[in-house]
Amino acid sequence: MSPRFSFGTVRESPRQAIYAVRVHDAILDLPEIDAIAEQMREKLHLRGEIAADVVVVQGDSKETLRLHGTPHSVGRVRAAMFNAAISWRPIELD
């Protein structure tokens, strides 16, 4: 079974957002995580967002939750998830 993906945004500034991509139904290794982040960046680039920051989230519970990205962005996404401030929407990344 291939993984499903959803995404949400965390507002960084009025003109910039951090994009979080959540992986469902799979635990991926680092090369696959990097590929997912790059696919999301390409999708955002097509929309005109040149320097988008992407955090990949995987795991189902607090014990298995893993976030991958720059330390600043990971901290912002983790705080937003803790405060239930992210709305997740399905996305196709292929």
PDB file of N, CA, C and O in Angstrom:
ATOM      1  N   MET A   1       0.847  -1.172   0.000  1.00  0.00           N
ATOM      2  CA  MET A   1       0.000   0.000   0.000  1.00  0.00           C
ATOM      3  C   MET A   1       0.893   1.236   0.000  1.00  0.00           C
ATOM      4  O   MET A   1       1.810   1.352   0.813  1.00  0.00           O
ATOM      5  N   SER A   2       0.617   2.147  -0.911  1.00  0.00           N
ATOM      6  CA  SER A   2       1.408   3.371  -0.958  1.00  0.00           C
ATOM      7  C   SER A   2       0.877   4.367   0.071  1.00  0.00           C
ATOM      8  O   SER A   2      -0.309   4.353   0.402  1.00  0.00           O
ATOM      9  N   PRO A   3       1.743   5.214   0.566  1.00  0.00           N
ATOM     10  CA  PRO A   3       1.315   6.159   1.608  1.00  0.00           C
ATOM     11  C   PRO A   3       0.370   7.222   1.057  1.00  0.00           C
ATOM     12  O   PRO A   3       0.417   7.571  -0.123  1.00  0.00           O
ATOM     13  N   ARG A   4      -0.474   7.718   1.929  1.00  0.00           N
ATOM     14  CA  ARG A   4      -1.321   8.873   1.624  1.00  0.00           C
ATOM     15  C   ARG A   4      -0.650  10.094   2.228  1.00  0.00           C
ATOM     16  O   ARG A   4       0.122   9.986   3.181  1.00  0.00           O
ATOM     17  N   PHE A   5      -0.952  11.254   1.665  1.00  0.00           N
ATOM     18  CA  PHE A   5      -0.363  12.493   2.153  1.00  0.00           C
ATOM     19  C   PHE A   5      -1.446  13.532   2.405  1.00  0.00           C
ATOM     20  O   PHE A   5      -2.467  13.569   1.719  1.00  0.00           O
ATOM     21  N   SER A   6      -1.205  14.363   3.391  1.00  0.00           N
ATOM     22  CA  SER A   6      -2.033  15.544   3.612  1.00  0.00           C
ATOM     23  C   SER A   6      -1.082  16.684   3.925  1.00  0.00           C
ATOM     24  O   SER A   6       0.076  16.460   4.276  1.00  0.00           O
ATOM     25  N   PHE A   7      -1.576  17.908   3.799  1.00  0.00           N
ATOM     26  CA  PHE A   7      -0.704  19.044   4.081  1.00  0.00           C
ATOM     27  C   PHE A   7      -1.474  20.122   4.825  1.00  0.00           C
ATOM     28  O   PHE A   7      -2.702  20.190   4.779  1.00  0.00           O
ATOM     29  N   GLY A   8      -0.722  20.950   5.501  1.00  0.00           N
ATOM     30  CA  GLY A   8      -1.265  22.097   6.203  1.00  0.00           C
ATOM     31  C   GLY A   8      -0.229  23.201   6.190  1.00  0.00           C
ATOM     32  O   GLY A   8       0.928  22.978   5.835  1.00  0.00           O
ATOM     33  N   THR A   9      -0.646  24.379   6.575  1.00  0.00           N
ATOM     34  CA  THR A   9       0.280  25.508   6.581  1.00  0.00           C
ATOM     35  C   THR A   9       0.346  26.136   7.964  1.00  0.00           C
ATOM     36  O   THR A   9      -0.622  26.135   8.724  1.00  0.00           O
ATOM     37  N   VAL A  10       1.516  26.668   8.259  1.00  0.00           N
ATOM     38  CA  VAL A  10       1.746  27.449   9.472  1.00  0.00           C
ATOM     39  C   VAL A  10       2.242  28.806   8.993  1.00  0.00           C
ATOM     40  O   VAL A  10       3.258  28.887   8.302  1.00  0.00           O
ATOM     41  N   ARG A  11       1.546  29.852   9.346  1.00  0.00           N
ATOM     42  CA  ARG A  11       1.900  31.192   8.893  1.00  0.00           C
ATOM     43  C   ARG A  11       3.182  31.647   9.586  1.00  0.00           C
ATOM     44  O   ARG A  11       3.246  31.708  10.814  1.00  0.00           O
ATOM     45  N   GLU A  12       4.185  31.959   8.799  1.00  0.00           N
ATOM     46  CA  GLU A  12       5.469  32.436   9.313  1.00  0.00           C
ATOM     47  C   GLU A  12       5.476  33.963   9.394  1.00  0.00           C
ATOM     48  O   GLU A  12       5.943  34.546  10.373  1.00  0.00           O
ATOM     49  N   SER A  13       4.959  34.585   8.365  1.00  0.00           N
ATOM     50  CA  SER A  13       4.829  36.044   8.301  1.00  0.00           C
ATOM     51  C   SER A  13       3.650  36.324   7.366  1.00  0.00           C
ATOM     52  O   SER A  13       3.095  35.393   6.782  1.00  0.00           O
ATOM     53  N   PRO A  14       3.267  37.580   7.218  1.00  0.00           N
ATOM     54  CA  PRO A  14       2.134  37.854   6.318  1.00  0.00           C
ATOM     55  C   PRO A  14       2.359  37.393   4.878  1.00  0.00           C
ATOM     56  O   PRO A  14       1.394  37.165   4.149  1.00  0.00           O
ATOM     57  N   ARG A  15       3.598  37.254   4.466  1.00  0.00           N
ATOM     58  CA  ARG A  15       3.885  36.874   3.082  1.00  0.00           C
ATOM     59  C   ARG A  15       4.533  35.511   2.943  1.00  0.00           C
ATOM     60  O   ARG A  15       4.855  35.105   1.827  1.00  0.00           O
ATOM     61  N   GLN A  16       4.733  34.793   4.031  1.00  0.00           N
ATOM     62  CA  GLN A  16       5.428  33.517   3.955  1.00  0.00           C
ATOM     63  C   GLN A  16       4.795  32.501   4.903  1.00  0.00           C
ATOM     64  O   GLN A  16       4.368  32.835   6.008  1.00  0.00           O
ATOM     65  N   ALA A  17       4.745  31.247   4.438  1.00  0.00           N
ATOM     66  CA  ALA A  17       4.193  30.166   5.249  1.00  0.00           C
ATOM     67  C   ALA A  17       5.159  28.991   5.254  1.00  0.00           C
ATOM     68  O   ALA A  17       5.986  28.840   4.355  1.00  0.00           O
ATOM     69  N   ILE A  18       5.039  28.171   6.275  1.00  0.00           N
ATOM     70  CA  ILE A  18       5.755  26.897   6.350  1.00  0.00           C
ATOM     71  C   ILE A  18       4.729  25.829   5.989  1.00  0.00           C
ATOM     72  O   ILE A  18       3.626  25.820   6.535  1.00  0.00           O
ATOM     73  N   TYR A  19       5.077  24.944   5.089  1.00  0.00           N
ATOM     74  CA  TYR A  19       4.172  23.889   4.659  1.00  0.00           C
ATOM     75  C   TYR A  19       4.556  22.583   5.335  1.00  0.00           C
ATOM     76  O   TYR A  19       5.715  22.169   5.294  1.00  0.00           O
ATOM     77  N   ALA A  20       3.588  21.943   5.951  1.00  0.00           N
ATOM     78  CA  ALA A  20       3.803  20.655   6.604  1.00  0.00           C
ATOM     79  C   ALA A  20       3.117  19.583   5.767  1.00  0.00           C
ATOM     80  O   ALA A  20       1.937  19.704   5.439  1.00  0.00           O
ATOM     81  N   VAL A  21       3.856  18.540   5.424  1.00  0.00           N
ATOM     82  CA  VAL A  21       3.317  17.404   4.680  1.00  0.00           C
ATOM     83  C   VAL A  21       3.279  16.224   5.632  1.00  0.00           C
ATOM     84  O   VAL A  21       4.308  15.833   6.183  1.00  0.00           O
ATOM     85  N   ARG A  22       2.102  15.657   5.829  1.00  0.00           N
ATOM     86  CA  ARG A  22       1.943  14.532   6.743  1.00  0.00           C
ATOM     87  C   ARG A  22       1.871  13.233   5.956  1.00  0.00           C
ATOM     88  O   ARG A  22       1.127  13.133   4.980  1.00  0.00           O
ATOM     89  N   VAL A  23       2.640  12.242   6.377  1.00  0.00           N
ATOM     90  CA  VAL A  23       2.675  10.934   5.740  1.00  0.00           C
ATOM     91  C   VAL A  23       1.764   9.994   6.534  1.00  0.00           C
ATOM     92  O   VAL A  23       1.918   9.852   7.747  1.00  0.00           O
ATOM     93  N   HIS A  24       0.818   9.356   5.845  1.00  0.00           N
ATOM     94  CA  HIS A  24      -0.092   8.402   6.475  1.00  0.00           C
ATOM     95  C   HIS A  24       0.200   6.999   5.946  1.00  0.00           C
ATOM     96  O   HIS A  24       0.591   6.844   4.789  1.00  0.00           O
ATOM     97  N   ASP A  25       0.017   5.997   6.766  1.00  0.00           N
ATOM     98  CA  ASP A  25       0.091   4.584   6.364  1.00  0.00           C
ATOM     99  C   ASP A  25       1.491   4.103   6.010  1.00  0.00           C
ATOM    100  O   ASP A  25       1.626   3.075   5.346  1.00  0.00           O
ATOM    101  N   ALA A  26       2.524   4.801   6.425  1.00  0.00           N
ATOM    102  CA  ALA A  26       3.889   4.346   6.120  1.00  0.00           C
ATOM    103  C   ALA A  26       4.891   5.074   7.004  1.00  0.00           C
ATOM    104  O   ALA A  26       4.647   6.191   7.460  1.00  0.00           O
ATOM    105  N   ILE A  27       6.018   4.422   7.234  1.00  0.00           N
ATOM    106  CA  ILE A  27       7.181   5.043   7.858  1.00  0.00           C
ATOM    107  C   ILE A  27       8.270   5.033   6.791  1.00  0.00           C
ATOM    108  O   ILE A  27       8.674   3.974   6.312  1.00  0.00           O
ATOM    109  N   LEU A  28       8.734   6.209   6.430  1.00  0.00           N
ATOM    110  CA  LEU A  28       9.677   6.350   5.326  1.00  0.00           C
ATOM    111  C   LEU A  28      11.087   6.583   5.839  1.00  0.00           C
ATOM    112  O   LEU A  28      11.283   7.030   6.969  1.00  0.00           O
ATOM    113  N   ASP A  29      12.075   6.275   4.992  1.00  0.00           N
ATOM    114  CA  ASP A  29      13.459   6.551   5.355  1.00  0.00           C
ATOM    115  C   ASP A  29      13.850   7.935   4.817  1.00  0.00           C
ATOM    116  O   ASP A  29      13.084   8.561   4.085  1.00  0.00           O
ATOM    117  N   LEU A  30      15.027   8.394   5.182  1.00  0.00           N
ATOM    118  CA  LEU A  30      15.444   9.771   4.871  1.00  0.00           C
ATOM    119  C   LEU A  30      15.445  10.117   3.378  1.00  0.00           C
ATOM    120  O   LEU A  30      14.987  11.202   3.020  1.00  0.00           O
ATOM    121  N   PRO A  31      15.938   9.245   2.494  1.00  0.00           N
ATOM    122  CA  PRO A  31      15.878   9.609   1.069  1.00  0.00           C
ATOM    123  C   PRO A  31      14.443   9.797   0.565  1.00  0.00           C
ATOM    124  O   PRO A  31      14.187  10.680  -0.254  1.00  0.00           O
ATOM    125  N   GLU A  32      13.516   8.981   1.044  1.00  0.00           N
ATOM    126  CA  GLU A  32      12.113   9.128   0.640  1.00  0.00           C
ATOM    127  C   GLU A  32      11.517  10.420   1.204  1.00  0.00           C
ATOM    128  O   GLU A  32      10.738  11.092   0.529  1.00  0.00           O
ATOM    129  N   ILE A  33      11.881  10.765   2.434  1.00  0.00           N
ATOM    130  CA  ILE A  33      11.404  12.004   3.051  1.00  0.00           C
ATOM    131  C   ILE A  33      11.922  13.205   2.274  1.00  0.00           C
ATOM    132  O   ILE A  33      11.175  14.148   2.015  1.00  0.00           O
ATOM    133  N   ASP A  34      13.205  13.175   1.900  1.00  0.00           N
ATOM    134  CA  ASP A  34      13.774  14.263   1.104  1.00  0.00           C
ATOM    135  C   ASP A  34      13.066  14.389  -0.240  1.00  0.00           C
ATOM    136  O   ASP A  34      12.837  15.500  -0.718  1.00  0.00           O
ATOM    137  N   ALA A  35      12.716  13.250  -0.859  1.00  0.00           N
ATOM    138  CA  ALA A  35      12.017  13.268  -2.142  1.00  0.00           C
ATOM    139  C   ALA A  35      10.624  13.879  -1.996  1.00  0.00           C
ATOM    140  O   ALA A  35      10.189  14.633  -2.866  1.00  0.00           O
ATOM    141  N   ILE A  36       9.927  13.565  -0.915  1.00  0.00           N
ATOM    142  CA  ILE A  36       8.598  14.125  -0.679  1.00  0.00           C
ATOM    143  C   ILE A  36       8.697  15.644  -0.487  1.00  0.00           C
ATOM    144  O   ILE A  36       7.903  16.396  -1.054  1.00  0.00           O
ATOM    145  N   ALA A  37       9.661  16.088   0.303  1.00  0.00           N
ATOM    146  CA  ALA A  37       9.848  17.523   0.517  1.00  0.00           C
ATOM    147  C   ALA A  37      10.150  18.220  -0.814  1.00  0.00           C
ATOM    148  O   ALA A  37       9.644  19.313  -1.070  1.00  0.00           O
ATOM    149  N   GLU A  38      10.957  17.602  -1.648  1.00  0.00           N
ATOM    150  CA  GLU A  38      11.299  18.199  -2.944  1.00  0.00           C
ATOM    151  C   GLU A  38      10.072  18.240  -3.867  1.00  0.00           C
ATOM    152  O   GLU A  38       9.875  19.218  -4.587  1.00  0.00           O
ATOM    153  N   GLN A  39       9.254  17.189  -3.849  1.00  0.00           N
ATOM    154  CA  GLN A  39       8.029  17.195  -4.659  1.00  0.00           C
ATOM    155  C   GLN A  39       7.100  18.326  -4.221  1.00  0.00           C
ATOM    156  O   GLN A  39       6.497  18.997  -5.059  1.00  0.00           O
ATOM    157  N   MET A  40       6.986  18.533  -2.922  1.00  0.00           N
ATOM    158  CA  MET A  40       6.135  19.617  -2.416  1.00  0.00           C
ATOM    159  C   MET A  40       6.701  20.974  -2.814  1.00  0.00           C
ATOM    160  O   MET A  40       5.949  21.871  -3.196  1.00  0.00           O
ATOM    161  N   ARG A  41       8.024  21.132  -2.728  1.00  0.00           N
ATOM    162  CA  ARG A  41       8.647  22.394  -3.144  1.00  0.00           C
ATOM    163  C   ARG A  41       8.396  22.666  -4.629  1.00  0.00           C
ATOM    164  O   ARG A  41       8.140  23.804  -5.022  1.00  0.00           O
ATOM    165  N   GLU A  42       8.472  21.607  -5.458  1.00  0.00           N
ATOM    166  CA  GLU A  42       8.207  21.769  -6.892  1.00  0.00           C
ATOM    167  C   GLU A  42       6.763  22.202  -7.125  1.00  0.00           C
ATOM    168  O   GLU A  42       6.498  23.079  -7.948  1.00  0.00           O
ATOM    169  N   LYS A  43       5.835  21.588  -6.404  1.00  0.00           N
ATOM    170  CA  LYS A  43       4.417  21.939  -6.522  1.00  0.00           C
ATOM    171  C   LYS A  43       4.208  23.407  -6.126  1.00  0.00           C
ATOM    172  O   LYS A  43       3.468  24.135  -6.787  1.00  0.00           O
ATOM    173  N   LEU A  44       4.862  23.830  -5.050  1.00  0.00           N
ATOM    174  CA  LEU A  44       4.743  25.215  -4.591  1.00  0.00           C
ATOM    175  C   LEU A  44       5.420  26.183  -5.560  1.00  0.00           C
ATOM    176  O   LEU A  44       4.941  27.297  -5.773  1.00  0.00           O
ATOM    177  N   HIS A  45       6.531  25.751  -6.140  1.00  0.00           N
ATOM    178  CA  HIS A  45       7.240  26.585  -7.108  1.00  0.00           C
ATOM    179  C   HIS A  45       6.347  26.872  -8.318  1.00  0.00           C
ATOM    180  O   HIS A  45       6.357  27.981  -8.852  1.00  0.00           O
ATOM    181  N   LEU A  46       5.579  25.873  -8.744  1.00  0.00           N
ATOM    182  CA  LEU A  46       4.654  26.073  -9.858  1.00  0.00           C
ATOM    183  C   LEU A  46       3.568  27.093  -9.522  1.00  0.00           C
ATOM    184  O   LEU A  46       3.018  27.735 -10.416  1.00  0.00           O
ATOM    185  N   ARG A  47       3.263  27.238  -8.242  1.00  0.00           N
ATOM    186  CA  ARG A  47       2.278  28.233  -7.782  1.00  0.00           C
ATOM    187  C   ARG A  47       2.902  29.607  -7.576  1.00  0.00           C
ATOM    188  O   ARG A  47       2.201  30.574  -7.279  1.00  0.00           O
ATOM    189  N   GLY A  48       4.230  29.693  -7.735  1.00  0.00           N
ATOM    190  CA  GLY A  48       4.900  30.978  -7.591  1.00  0.00           C
ATOM    191  C   GLY A  48       5.583  31.193  -6.258  1.00  0.00           C
ATOM    192  O   GLY A  48       6.079  32.289  -5.993  1.00  0.00           O
ATOM    193  N   GLU A  49       5.621  30.185  -5.418  1.00  0.00           N
ATOM    194  CA  GLU A  49       6.296  30.310  -4.118  1.00  0.00           C
ATOM    195  C   GLU A  49       7.703  29.740  -4.260  1.00  0.00           C
ATOM    196  O   GLU A  49       7.907  28.527  -4.216  1.00  0.00           O
ATOM    197  N   ILE A  50       8.643  30.618  -4.426  1.00  0.00           N
ATOM    198  CA  ILE A  50      10.006  30.220  -4.758  1.00  0.00           C
ATOM    199  C   ILE A  50      10.754  29.614  -3.573  1.00  0.00           C
ATOM    200  O   ILE A  50      11.369  28.558  -3.722  1.00  0.00           O
ATOM    201  N   ALA A  51      10.722  30.241  -2.418  1.00  0.00           N
ATOM    202  CA  ALA A  51      11.522  29.811  -1.265  1.00  0.00           C
ATOM    203  C   ALA A  51      10.643  29.214  -0.171  1.00  0.00           C
ATOM    204  O   ALA A  51      10.724  29.632   0.984  1.00  0.00           O
ATOM    205  N   ALA A  52       9.817  28.254  -0.518  1.00  0.00           N
ATOM    206  CA  ALA A  52       8.914  27.656   0.464  1.00  0.00           C
ATOM    207  C   ALA A  52       9.668  26.692   1.369  1.00  0.00           C
ATOM    208  O   ALA A  52      10.506  25.918   0.906  1.00  0.00           O
ATOM    209  N   ASP A  53       9.367  26.744   2.657  1.00  0.00           N
ATOM    210  CA  ASP A  53       9.961  25.836   3.634  1.00  0.00           C
ATOM    211  C   ASP A  53       8.975  24.692   3.881  1.00  0.00           C
ATOM    212  O   ASP A  53       7.788  24.927   4.104  1.00  0.00           O
ATOM    213  N   VAL A  54       9.473  23.452   3.842  1.00  0.00           N
ATOM    214  CA  VAL A  54       8.623  22.270   3.965  1.00  0.00           C
ATOM    215  C   VAL A  54       9.110  21.423   5.133  1.00  0.00           C
ATOM    216  O   VAL A  54      10.309  21.186   5.284  1.00  0.00           O
ATOM    217  N   VAL A  55       8.164  20.966   5.961  1.00  0.00           N
ATOM    218  CA  VAL A  55       8.436  20.032   7.056  1.00  0.00           C
ATOM    219  C   VAL A  55       7.633  18.769   6.775  1.00  0.00           C
ATOM    220  O   VAL A  55       6.434  18.843   6.506  1.00  0.00           O
ATOM    221  N   VAL A  56       8.285  17.614   6.834  1.00  0.00           N
ATOM    222  CA  VAL A  56       7.604  16.337   6.632  1.00  0.00           C
ATOM    223  C   VAL A  56       7.336  15.731   8.001  1.00  0.00           C
ATOM    224  O   VAL A  56       8.238  15.618   8.831  1.00  0.00           O
ATOM    225  N   VAL A  57       6.073  15.342   8.229  1.00  0.00           N
ATOM    226  CA  VAL A  57       5.618  14.796   9.508  1.00  0.00           C
ATOM    227  C   VAL A  57       5.203  13.353   9.282  1.00  0.00           C
ATOM    228  O   VAL A  57       4.429  13.059   8.372  1.00  0.00           O
ATOM    229  N   GLN A  58       5.717  12.453  10.109  1.00  0.00           N
ATOM    230  CA  GLN A  58       5.258  11.069  10.045  1.00  0.00           C
ATOM    231  C   GLN A  58       5.106  10.511  11.441  1.00  0.00           C
ATOM    232  O   GLN A  58       5.757  10.960  12.384  1.00  0.00           O
ATOM    233  N   GLY A  59       4.230   9.517  11.560  1.00  0.00           N
ATOM    234  CA  GLY A  59       3.926   8.909  12.846  1.00  0.00           C
ATOM    235  C   GLY A  59       2.500   9.207  13.254  1.00  0.00           C
ATOM    236  O   GLY A  59       1.919  10.206  12.831  1.00  0.00           O
ATOM    237  N   ASP A  60       1.933   8.330  14.085  1.00  0.00           N
ATOM    238  CA  ASP A  60       0.527   8.451  14.467  1.00  0.00           C
ATOM    239  C   ASP A  60       0.312   8.952  15.885  1.00  0.00           C
ATOM    240  O   ASP A  60      -0.728   9.538  16.185  1.00  0.00           O
ATOM    241  N   SER A  61       1.269   8.730  16.746  1.00  0.00           N
ATOM    242  CA  SER A  61       1.082   9.119  18.144  1.00  0.00           C
ATOM    243  C   SER A  61       2.258   9.962  18.609  1.00  0.00           C
ATOM    244  O   SER A  61       3.248  10.114  17.893  1.00  0.00           O
ATOM    245  N   LYS A  62       2.143  10.504  19.799  1.00  0.00           N
ATOM    246  CA  LYS A  62       3.210  11.342  20.339  1.00  0.00           C
ATOM    247  C   LYS A  62       4.526  10.567  20.434  1.00  0.00           C
ATOM    248  O   LYS A  62       5.600  11.145  20.271  1.00  0.00           O
ATOM    249  N   GLU A  63       4.445   9.271  20.694  1.00  0.00           N
ATOM    250  CA  GLU A  63       5.660   8.458  20.831  1.00  0.00           C
ATOM    251  C   GLU A  63       6.335   8.192  19.487  1.00  0.00           C
ATOM    252  O   GLU A  63       7.554   8.028  19.440  1.00  0.00           O
ATOM    253  N   THR A  64       5.568   8.146  18.392  1.00  0.00           N
ATOM    254  CA  THR A  64       6.141   7.821  17.083  1.00  0.00           C
ATOM    255  C   THR A  64       6.238   9.023  16.152  1.00  0.00           C
ATOM    256  O   THR A  64       6.682   8.876  15.013  1.00  0.00           O
ATOM    257  N   LEU A  65       5.839  10.198  16.602  1.00  0.00           N
ATOM    258  CA  LEU A  65       5.824  11.384  15.757  1.00  0.00           C
ATOM    259  C   LEU A  65       7.247  11.849  15.456  1.00  0.00           C
ATOM    260  O   LEU A  65       8.052  12.045  16.366  1.00  0.00           O
ATOM    261  N   ARG A  66       7.543  12.021  14.174  1.00  0.00           N
ATOM    262  CA  ARG A  66       8.850  12.498  13.733  1.00  0.00           C
ATOM    263  C   ARG A  66       8.648  13.621  12.736  1.00  0.00           C
ATOM    264  O   ARG A  66       7.865  13.484  11.796  1.00  0.00           O
ATOM    265  N   LEU A  67       9.345  14.731  12.931  1.00  0.00           N
ATOM    266  CA  LEU A  67       9.276  15.876  12.035  1.00  0.00           C
ATOM    267  C   LEU A  67      10.644  16.086  11.412  1.00  0.00           C
ATOM    268  O   LEU A  67      11.662  16.036  12.102  1.00  0.00           O
ATOM    269  N   HIS A  68      10.666  16.324  10.095  1.00  0.00           N
ATOM    270  CA  HIS A  68      11.912  16.493   9.360  1.00  0.00           C
ATOM    271  C   HIS A  68      11.879  17.812   8.608  1.00  0.00           C
ATOM    272  O   HIS A  68      10.949  18.074   7.844  1.00  0.00           O
ATOM    273  N   GLY A  69      12.887  18.637   8.821  1.00  0.00           N
ATOM    274  CA  GLY A  69      13.004  19.934   8.164  1.00  0.00           C
ATOM    275  C   GLY A  69      14.026  20.770   8.907  1.00  0.00           C
ATOM    276  O   GLY A  69      14.796  20.247   9.712  1.00  0.00           O
ATOM    277  N   THR A  70      14.036  22.068   8.641  1.00  0.00           N
ATOM    278  CA  THR A  70      14.963  22.935   9.357  1.00  0.00           C
ATOM    279  C   THR A  70      14.508  23.059  10.810  1.00  0.00           C
ATOM    280  O   THR A  70      13.310  23.000  11.085  1.00  0.00           O
ATOM    281  N   PRO A  71      15.439  23.229  11.738  1.00  0.00           N
ATOM    282  CA  PRO A  71      15.057  23.292  13.164  1.00  0.00           C
ATOM    283  C   PRO A  71      14.015  24.363  13.479  1.00  0.00           C
ATOM    284  O   PRO A  71      13.096  24.114  14.258  1.00  0.00           O
ATOM    285  N   HIS A  72      14.144  25.539  12.891  1.00  0.00           N
ATOM    286  CA  HIS A  72      13.170  26.611  13.150  1.00  0.00           C
ATOM    287  C   HIS A  72      11.775  26.195  12.680  1.00  0.00           C
ATOM    288  O   HIS A  72      10.798  26.350  13.413  1.00  0.00           O
ATOM    289  N   SER A  73      11.689  25.675  11.474  1.00  0.00           N
ATOM    290  CA  SER A  73      10.392  25.289  10.917  1.00  0.00           C
ATOM    291  C   SER A  73       9.788  24.114  11.665  1.00  0.00           C
ATOM    292  O   SER A  73       8.580  24.080  11.898  1.00  0.00           O
ATOM    293  N   VAL A  74      10.620  23.147  12.044  1.00  0.00           N
ATOM    294  CA  VAL A  74      10.130  22.007  12.828  1.00  0.00           C
ATOM    295  C   VAL A  74       9.534  22.495  14.143  1.00  0.00           C
ATOM    296  O   VAL A  74       8.471  22.026  14.550  1.00  0.00           O
ATOM    297  N   GLY A  75      10.198  23.419  14.803  1.00  0.00           N
ATOM    298  CA  GLY A  75       9.679  23.969  16.054  1.00  0.00           C
ATOM    299  C   GLY A  75       8.346  24.676  15.865  1.00  0.00           C
ATOM    300  O   GLY A  75       7.441  24.529  16.686  1.00  0.00           O
ATOM    301  N   ARG A  76       8.219  25.443  14.787  1.00  0.00           N
ATOM    302  CA  ARG A  76       6.960  26.150  14.514  1.00  0.00           C
ATOM    303  C   ARG A  76       5.829  25.177  14.217  1.00  0.00           C
ATOM    304  O   ARG A  76       4.711  25.355  14.701  1.00  0.00           O
ATOM    305  N   VAL A  77       6.116  24.141  13.418  1.00  0.00           N
ATOM    306  CA  VAL A  77       5.083  23.156  13.081  1.00  0.00           C
ATOM    307  C   VAL A  77       4.699  22.351  14.313  1.00  0.00           C
ATOM    308  O   VAL A  77       3.516  22.095  14.538  1.00  0.00           O
ATOM    309  N   ARG A  78       5.681  21.947  15.114  1.00  0.00           N
ATOM    310  CA  ARG A  78       5.402  21.194  16.346  1.00  0.00           C
ATOM    311  C   ARG A  78       4.496  22.004  17.277  1.00  0.00           C
ATOM    312  O   ARG A  78       3.544  21.465  17.842  1.00  0.00           O
ATOM    313  N   ALA A  79       4.789  23.293  17.437  1.00  0.00           N
ATOM    314  CA  ALA A  79       3.962  24.147  18.292  1.00  0.00           C
ATOM    315  C   ALA A  79       2.548  24.282  17.728  1.00  0.00           C
ATOM    316  O   ALA A  79       1.573  24.256  18.480  1.00  0.00           O
ATOM    317  N   ALA A  80       2.436  24.426  16.413  1.00  0.00           N
ATOM    318  CA  ALA A  80       1.112  24.537  15.795  1.00  0.00           C
ATOM    319  C   ALA A  80       0.318  23.240  15.959  1.00  0.00           C
ATOM    320  O   ALA A  80      -0.890  23.277  16.193  1.00  0.00           O
ATOM    321  N   MET A  81       0.990  22.104  15.837  1.00  0.00           N
ATOM    322  CA  MET A  81       0.300  20.822  16.029  1.00  0.00           C
ATOM    323  C   MET A  81      -0.141  20.671  17.480  1.00  0.00           C
ATOM    324  O   MET A  81      -1.243  20.189  17.743  1.00  0.00           O
ATOM    325  N   PHE A  82       0.696  21.072  18.416  1.00  0.00           N
ATOM    326  CA  PHE A  82       0.368  20.988  19.836  1.00  0.00           C
ATOM    327  C   PHE A  82      -0.862  21.835  20.153  1.00  0.00           C
ATOM    328  O   PHE A  82      -1.692  21.452  20.977  1.00  0.00           O
ATOM    329  N   ASN A  83      -0.971  22.983  19.497  1.00  0.00           N
ATOM    330  CA  ASN A  83      -2.093  23.893  19.722  1.00  0.00           C
ATOM    331  C   ASN A  83      -3.266  23.639  18.777  1.00  0.00           C
ATOM    332  O   ASN A  83      -4.213  24.424  18.738  1.00  0.00           O
ATOM    333  N   ALA A  84      -3.208  22.545  18.016  1.00  0.00           N
ATOM    334  CA  ALA A  84      -4.258  22.194  17.048  1.00  0.00           C
ATOM    335  C   ALA A  84      -4.548  23.352  16.095  1.00  0.00           C
ATOM    336  O   ALA A  84      -5.707  23.649  15.804  1.00  0.00           O
ATOM    337  N   ALA A  85      -3.496  23.998  15.616  1.00  0.00           N
ATOM    338  CA  ALA A  85      -3.643  25.161  14.746  1.00  0.00           C
ATOM    339  C   ALA A  85      -3.378  24.839  13.278  1.00  0.00           C
ATOM    340  O   ALA A  85      -3.200  25.753  12.472  1.00  0.00           O
ATOM    341  N   ILE A  86      -3.348  23.553  12.918  1.00  0.00           N
ATOM    342  CA  ILE A  86      -3.128  23.158  11.531  1.00  0.00           C
ATOM    343  C   ILE A  86      -4.372  22.426  11.034  1.00  0.00           C
ATOM    344  O   ILE A  86      -4.865  21.503  11.683  1.00  0.00           O
ATOM    345  N   SER A  87      -4.870  22.850   9.876  1.00  0.00           N
ATOM    346  CA  SER A  87      -5.945  22.131   9.199  1.00  0.00           C
ATOM    347  C   SER A  87      -5.304  21.283   8.110  1.00  0.00           C
ATOM    348  O   SER A  87      -4.664  21.819   7.206  1.00  0.00           O
ATOM    349  N   TRP A  88      -5.467  19.978   8.186  1.00  0.00           N
ATOM    350  CA  TRP A  88      -4.868  19.064   7.219  1.00  0.00           C
ATOM    351  C   TRP A  88      -5.826  18.844   6.061  1.00  0.00           C
ATOM    352  O   TRP A  88      -7.019  18.617   6.263  1.00  0.00           O
ATOM    353  N   ARG A  89      -5.288  18.913   4.836  1.00  0.00           N
ATOM    354  CA  ARG A  89      -6.049  18.664   3.623  1.00  0.00           C
ATOM    355  C   ARG A  89      -5.307  17.638   2.782  1.00  0.00           C
ATOM    356  O   ARG A  89      -4.077  17.667   2.739  1.00  0.00           O
ATOM    357  N   PRO A  90      -6.012  16.729   2.112  1.00  0.00           N
ATOM    358  CA  PRO A  90      -5.328  15.725   1.277  1.00  0.00           C
ATOM    359  C   PRO A  90      -4.589  16.376   0.117  1.00  0.00           C
ATOM    360  O   PRO A  90      -4.977  17.432  -0.384  1.00  0.00           O
ATOM    361  N   ILE A  91      -3.524  15.722  -0.287  1.00  0.00           N
ATOM    362  CA  ILE A  91      -2.733  16.198  -1.436  1.00  0.00           C
ATOM    363  C   ILE A  91      -2.165  14.982  -2.158  1.00  0.00           C
ATOM    364  O   ILE A  91      -1.868  13.963  -1.534  1.00  0.00           O
ATOM    365  N   GLU A  92      -2.018  15.092  -3.463  1.00  0.00           N
ATOM    366  CA  GLU A  92      -1.382  14.069  -4.299  1.00  0.00           C
ATOM    367  C   GLU A  92       0.027  14.519  -4.618  1.00  0.00           C
ATOM    368  O   GLU A  92       0.225  15.618  -5.136  1.00  0.00           O
ATOM    369  N   LEU A  93       1.006  13.689  -4.317  1.00  0.00           N
ATOM    370  CA  LEU A  93       2.411  14.006  -4.626  1.00  0.00           C
ATOM    371  C   LEU A  93       2.992  12.881  -5.462  1.00  0.00           C
ATOM    372  O   LEU A  93       3.631  11.976  -4.926  1.00  0.00           O
ATOM    373  N   ASP A  94       2.784  12.925  -6.734  1.00  0.00           N
ATOM    374  CA  ASP A  94       3.363  11.904  -7.618  1.00  0.00           C
ATOM    375  C   ASP A  94       3.820  12.475  -8.914  1.00  0.00           C
ATOM    376  O   ASP A  94       4.330  11.745  -9.764  1.00  0.00           O
TER     377      ASP A  94
END
